[in-house]
């Protein structure tokens, strides 16, 4: 399933927020919730971002969007545990 997470992040990196959001909203695993939260954070909708991060017991991170993108991409690429 990490392929879908990476694809959503790649779409976001290419400026296709709508495509990334449409793709990731069909998944409900922990990493998808983090990616979903990241997308809403990127959009500037922090309350929605907070909802998605809280679904997996996390707060919206205080790192930069670039750092969060890199963290999520690495998690998806390596299937690391993030909890």
N, C-alpha and C positions, 0 to 999 in steps of 0.2 A: 504494500500500500504506500510505501514511502515515495514511489514514483508520482503519485497524485499530489503529495505535499510539495515535492520539488517542482512539479509542473506549475502549481499555483504560485509558488514563490518566483519562479522564472517569469510567469506572466506579470506579476507585480513589478518585477525588476524592469520589464519592458514597457511599463506604464499602462498595462491593461488591468487596472484595478477591478473593473466589472467582470472580466473573464476569470480573474483569480478568485474573486468572491463567489461567483456562480459555481465554479468548480469545487471549492473547499466546503461550501455550505451543504453539500451532499454527504459529507463525512462527519462522524461524531466521535471519533477516537480522540485521545488526549492531545496528540500533536496537531490534529486538525483544529481543535479548539484554540491552541496557541497561535496557529497560523491565522485563524479567523480573527482572533484578538489583535494580532499584529496588523492585519489589514484595516481594521476599524481604527486602530491607533494611527496608522498612516493617513487615514481619511480625516483624522481630527475628531472622531467621535469617541471620546475617552470613556463615556459611560457605557457604551456598547462594548468597547475594548475590555473594560473592567469586568463586564458580565462574562465574556468568553474566557478570560484568564481565570476568573474565580471558579469556573466550571471544573478546573483541574487544580484548585487549591492554591493558585498563585495570584499575586497582585500584579497590576500593570508594572512592568519593569521600569526602572529609572535610567536605563541605558539609552543610547541614541537609537534611532530607527535603523541605522546601518549596522550597529552592533547586534541589535535584536534579529535583523534579517540574517546576519552571519551565523548567529547562534542557532536559529531555527533551521537554516540550511544545513549546518553541520549535523544537527540532530537527525534530520531526515536522511541525509546522505550516509550516515554511519549507523543509523538505528540505535544511537546511544539512548540509555535510559536518562530521563530528565527529571525524575522524581526521587 
